[in-house]
Amino acid sequence: MNLYYVYILTNKYRTVFYIGVTNNLSKRIIEHKENNGSIFTKKYNVHSLIYFEEFSSIHEAIAREKQLKNWKREWKINLIKQFNPTLKDINIFE
């Protein structure tokens, strides 16, 4: 069974959010941290993983990604803080 992830990255000052979807979270995070993830994340130094959700269906993951992208910033922050109250970079490699 494949797993899919919706994730939120931010920059050092937590002023910019990037929402993405992937089937290999660790590989994708490494790509972002090495500036090979996307033009947006490279341009705005968006490298800190602060939130992610896991799905068993790619269709559910894509739907959730689209939903989150349409949310107001305040809603996103409230969601993230439920999972990660201090907005620290999540180390998924431990």
Residue pairs with C-beta under 8 A, 6 or more apart in sequence:
1 56
2 23
2 56
2 58
3 23
3 54
3 55
3 56
4 21
4 22
4 23
4 54
4 55
4 56
4 57
4 58
4 60
4 61
5 21
5 22
5 23
5 25
5 28
5 52
5 53
5 54
5 55
5 61
6 19
6 20
6 21
6 52
6 53
6 55
6 61
6 64
6 65
6 68
7 19
7 20
7 21
7 22
7 25
7 28
7 29
7 49
7 51
7 52
7 53
8 17
8 18
8 19
8 49
8 50
8 51
8 52
8 68
8 76
8 80
9 17
9 18
9 20
9 29
9 32
9 41
9 46
9 47
9 48
9 49
9 50
10 16
10 17
10 18
10 46
10 48
10 50
10 87
11 44
11 45
11 46
11 47
11 48
12 45
12 48
14 50
14 87
16 44
16 46
17 46
17 73
17 76
18 32
18 38
18 40
18 41
18 44
18 46
19 65
19 68
19 69
20 28
20 37
20 38
20 65
21 58
21 61
21 62
21 64
21 65
22 28
23 58
25 52
25 92
26 92
26 93
28 37
29 49
29 92
31 37
32 38
32 41
32 46
32 47
33 47
35 41
35 42
36 42
40 46
41 47
48 89
49 89
49 90
49 92
50 80
50 84
50 87
50 88
50 89
50 90
51 79
51 80
51 83
51 84
51 90
52 90
52 92
53 61
53 64
55 61
55 64
68 76
68 79
71 79
80 87
81 87
84 90
